[in-house]
Amino acid sequence: MSQYPEAEFIKSANAVSQFVGDSGAEVAVAGRSNAGKSSAINIIVNRRQFARTSKTPGRTQLINFFRLQDEQRLVDLPGYGFAKVSAKMRAHWRSLMADYFESRKSLRGLFLIIDIRRQITPFDENMLGFAEMVALPTHVLLTKCDKLKRGQAAKAMLEVRRDLEGIASVQQFSALTRVGEDEARSKLHEFLTLK
């Protein structure tokens, strides 16, 4: 059963003026479009198709606000990955991200979703930079760990830990086998209850 039985999609935003009210606590989730972000959200919230069915096509380029429970939100940030977008759209996205990270007083933490087989990409470095800019605690989910042998996954995690130099906590995660589910859920609760 979900810890968030009343969780629901609130709205999408393409400008600061469209953000939901800045009260309570929220945790942002970012990741490349192919890193398994929606699957990770669904497992952590423990609601099948939660992240996908709450969206209509095209929302992946917007900031999506989800209510978890009273005054607690999950915010799905756009991640382009391999998507072909114009330079103008990229500039708008970067500006929107900067505005989001700089303006949200309710923001308590960031989940950064990284495919364990791909390691840290320039996109991930950008997100880490936004988080560092506002001293935001960050937790990295190395997804798809089921695709690697145990030793390979452990080695990949050590490499990411080394590259991060202590600026974020890191764990292995698999939406398929549900490895790391409890740890990720505990981290979400920890972030949401930070003062």
Phi, psi and omega per residue, in radians:
M1 nan 2.487 -3.110
S2 -1.230 2.485 3.022
Q3 -1.294 -0.204 -3.107
Y4 -2.204 1.156 -3.059
P5 -1.113 -0.372 -3.116
E6 -1.714 0.147 -3.092
A7 -1.041 2.438 -3.109
E8 -2.736 2.702 3.048
F9 -1.229 2.366 3.105
I10 -1.751 -1.104 -3.098
K11 -2.937 2.903 3.020
S12 -1.888 2.622 -3.120
A13 -2.322 2.453 3.101
N14 -2.125 0.116 3.131
A15 -2.763 2.724 -3.138
V16 -0.979 -0.644 -3.113
S17 -1.123 -0.301 -3.121
Q18 -1.694 -0.054 3.125
F19 -1.113 2.642 3.054
V20 -1.246 2.897 -3.129
G21 -0.921 2.441 -3.048
D22 -1.580 1.142 3.119
S23 -2.283 2.911 3.133
G24 1.265 -2.469 -3.098
A25 -2.421 2.475 3.078
E26 -2.456 2.647 3.100
V27 -2.136 2.262 -3.141
A28 -1.593 2.593 3.082
V29 -2.195 2.190 -3.127
A30 -2.286 2.681 3.097
G31 3.024 2.708 3.076
R32 -1.034 2.671 -3.039
S33 -1.065 -0.360 -3.117
N34 -1.879 0.257 -3.052
A35 -1.560 -0.117 3.140
G36 1.608 0.532 -3.087
K37 -1.125 -0.857 -3.127
S38 -1.066 -0.745 3.136
S39 -1.095 -0.721 3.132
A40 -1.101 -0.780 3.116
I41 -1.041 -0.795 -3.119
N42 -1.046 -0.725 -3.131
I43 -1.214 -0.794 -3.099
I44 -1.109 -0.753 3.124
V45 -1.357 -0.311 -3.136
N46 1.074 0.830 3.086
R47 -2.367 2.026 -3.136
R48 -1.039 2.310 3.083
Q49 1.026 0.332 -3.099
F50 -1.011 -0.942 -3.073
A51 -1.184 -0.617 -3.078
R52 -1.417 -0.809 -3.021
T53 -1.241 -0.259 3.102
S54 -1.489 -0.037 -3.080
K55 -2.036 2.580 2.968
T56 -1.792 2.776 -3.122
P57 -0.939 2.437 3.127
G58 1.723 -0.268 -3.113
R59 -1.282 -0.221 -3.133
T60 -1.106 -0.263 3.110
Q61 -1.678 0.120 -3.115
L62 -2.053 2.936 3.025
I63 -1.587 2.134 -3.070
N64 -1.870 2.171 -3.125
F65 -1.768 2.241 3.077
F66 -2.101 2.375 3.033
R67 -1.532 2.262 3.071
L68 -1.638 -0.895 3.018
Q69 -2.793 -3.080 -3.044
D70 -0.806 2.120 3.047
E71 1.045 0.369 3.055
Q72 -2.262 2.248 -3.071
R73 -2.294 2.708 2.952
L74 -1.988 2.369 -3.096
V75 -2.129 2.016 -3.112
D76 -1.566 1.954 -3.102
L77 -1.560 2.606 -3.124
P78 -1.187 2.476 3.070
G79 -2.386 2.130 -3.018
Y80 -1.501 -0.736 -3.126
G81 1.040 -2.010 -3.088
F82 -1.591 -0.013 -3.070
A83 -1.072 2.432 3.103
K84 -1.551 1.888 3.096
V85 -2.249 2.714 -3.097
S86 -1.232 2.812 3.088
A87 -1.051 -0.635 3.128
K88 -1.106 -0.749 3.126
M89 -1.142 -0.720 3.110
R90 -1.072 -0.728 3.134
A91 -1.130 -0.722 3.105
H92 -1.100 -0.777 -3.130
W93 -1.062 -0.785 -3.128
R94 -1.100 -0.724 3.121
S95 -1.140 -0.736 3.134
L96 -1.108 -0.734 3.106
M97 -1.089 -0.798 3.139
A98 -1.052 -0.771 3.120
D99 -1.081 -0.723 -3.129
Y100 -1.090 -0.925 -3.087
F101 -1.126 -0.626 -3.094
E102 -1.380 -0.458 -2.996
S103 -1.721 -0.355 -2.980
R104 -1.496 1.845 3.086
K105 -1.307 -0.377 -3.135
S106 -1.458 -0.133 -3.092
L107 -1.246 2.128 -3.045
R108 -1.938 -0.368 -3.108
G109 -2.992 2.907 3.129
L110 -2.243 2.277 2.933
F111 -1.712 2.143 3.090
L112 -1.899 2.083 -3.071
I113 -1.668 2.083 -3.106
I114 -2.262 2.273 3.047
D115 -1.148 2.105 -3.060
I116 -1.014 -0.429 -3.126
R117 -1.426 -0.258 -3.044
R118 -1.788 -0.315 -3.076
Q119 1.101 -2.903 -3.049
I120 -1.409 2.231 -3.119
T121 -1.849 2.954 3.068
P122 -0.971 -0.633 3.088
F123 -1.029 -0.813 -3.129
D124 -1.109 -0.686 3.111
E125 -1.091 -0.668 3.084
N126 -1.060 -0.805 -3.119
M127 -1.132 -0.715 3.097
L128 -1.100 -0.624 3.106
G129 -1.131 -0.745 3.091
F130 -1.049 -0.795 -3.107
A131 -1.129 -0.742 -3.131
E132 -1.124 -0.635 -3.123
M133 -0.996 -0.587 -3.106
V134 -1.998 0.327 3.113
A135 0.917 0.815 -3.100
L136 -1.627 2.204 3.083
P137 -1.049 2.386 -3.090
T138 -2.232 2.440 3.100
H139 -2.190 2.191 -3.113
V140 -1.701 2.219 3.009
L141 -1.774 2.009 3.055
L142 -1.545 1.676 -3.016
T143 -1.402 2.934 3.080
K144 1.097 0.538 -3.131
C145 -1.147 -0.302 3.091
D146 -1.195 -0.263 -3.125
K147 -1.400 -0.213 -3.137
L148 -2.007 2.722 2.998
K149 -1.201 2.745 -3.051
R150 -0.937 -0.800 -3.133
G151 -1.112 -0.713 3.123
Q152 -1.127 -0.725 -3.141
A153 -1.124 -0.739 3.124
A154 -1.102 -0.727 3.129
K155 -1.129 -0.764 3.127
A156 -1.062 -0.713 -3.136
M157 -1.154 -0.716 3.099
L158 -1.061 -0.698 3.139
E159 -1.135 -0.749 3.123
V160 -1.137 -0.760 3.097
R161 -0.983 -0.769 -3.141
R162 -1.109 -0.786 -3.122
D163 -1.116 -0.586 -3.106
L164 -1.334 -0.344 3.096
E165 0.883 0.718 3.033
G166 1.419 0.080 -3.105
I167 -1.447 -0.117 3.114
A168 -2.689 2.644 2.994
S169 -1.449 2.738 -3.031
V170 -2.410 2.510 3.031
Q171 -2.593 2.792 3.000
Q172 -1.468 2.649 -3.096
F173 -2.672 2.487 3.027
S174 -2.472 2.123 3.079
A175 -1.243 -0.460 -3.094
L176 -1.296 -0.875 -3.096
T177 -1.713 -0.115 3.139
R178 1.151 0.410 3.007
V179 -1.111 2.296 3.082
G180 1.457 0.057 -3.091
E181 -1.023 -0.883 -3.088
D182 -1.141 -0.706 3.135
E183 -1.094 -0.755 3.141
A184 -1.147 -0.738 -3.141
R185 -1.120 -0.689 3.100
S186 -1.112 -0.682 3.127
K187 -1.168 -0.683 3.075
L188 -1.051 -0.815 3.124
H189 -1.078 -0.721 3.130
E190 -1.043 -0.835 3.138
F191 -1.070 -0.810 -3.074
L192 -1.124 -0.436 -3.101
T193 -1.780 0.117 3.048
L194 -1.182 2.464 3.084
K195 -1.540 nan nan
